[in-house]
Amino acid sequence: MHHGDRNTSNNAPENLVSLCQRCHAIEHSGELFGRRAESEATGGGSEISEENAKE
């Protein structure tokens, strides 16, 4: 289960996205290389569209 807003305390149903293991790893891979911090600093997000979540 992936937290759309990346707040692991926010377990509201609308914030939870079911992802396959591969997609979840890809979503979090940006954290490993510092891309998440850069994205958040510029106001960007890493939200997952419902279309991508279905893959």
Secondary structure per residue as TSV (DSSP state, phi and psi in degrees):
chain	resnum	aa	ss	phi	psi
A	1	M	-	360.0	133.9
A	2	H	E	-110.6	136.8
A	3	H	E	-89.8	113.2
A	4	G	T	-55.9	-38.6
A	5	D	T	-92.6	4.5
A	6	R	S	65.0	13.1
A	7	N	-	-96.0	104.3
A	8	T	T	-68.4	-9.3
A	9	S	T	-87.3	-15.4
A	10	N	-	-90.3	93.7
A	11	N	-	-100.8	24.3
A	12	A	-	-63.3	137.9
A	13	P	G	-52.2	-36.4
A	14	E	G	-72.0	-12.5
A	15	N	G	-96.0	-11.1
A	16	L	E	-97.8	133.0
A	17	V	E	-126.9	130.1
A	18	S	-	-85.2	120.6
A	19	L	-	-126.1	149.2
A	20	C	-	-70.1	164.5
A	21	Q	H	-58.7	-41.3
A	22	R	H	-63.2	-48.5
A	23	C	H	-64.9	-37.2
A	24	H	H	-65.0	-41.5
A	25	A	H	-64.3	-41.6
A	26	I	H	-63.4	-43.1
A	27	E	H	-59.5	-39.5
A	28	H	H	-90.4	-7.4
A	29	S	H	-64.5	-27.0
A	30	G	H	-61.8	-30.5
A	31	E	H	-64.9	-34.1
A	32	L	H	-67.7	-27.2
A	33	F	T	-111.4	12.5
A	34	G	T	80.2	4.7
A	35	R	H	-70.1	-30.3
A	36	R	H	-62.9	-46.5
A	37	A	H	-62.2	-41.9
A	38	E	H	-64.6	-42.2
A	39	S	H	-63.8	-44.7
A	40	E	H	-67.9	-34.3
A	41	A	H	-65.1	-30.4
A	42	T	T	-95.3	5.3
A	43	G	T	86.5	0.6
A	44	G	-	-78.6	165.7
A	45	G	-	-133.1	176.7
A	46	S	-	-121.9	37.6
A	47	E	-	-65.4	146.8
A	48	I	-	-103.3	129.7
A	49	S	-	-75.1	155.9
A	50	E	H	-62.2	-32.6
A	51	E	H	-62.0	-45.6
A	52	N	H	-70.0	-31.4
A	53	A	H	-69.4	-22.8
A	54	K	T	-78.6	-15.2
A	55	E	-	-67.9	360.0
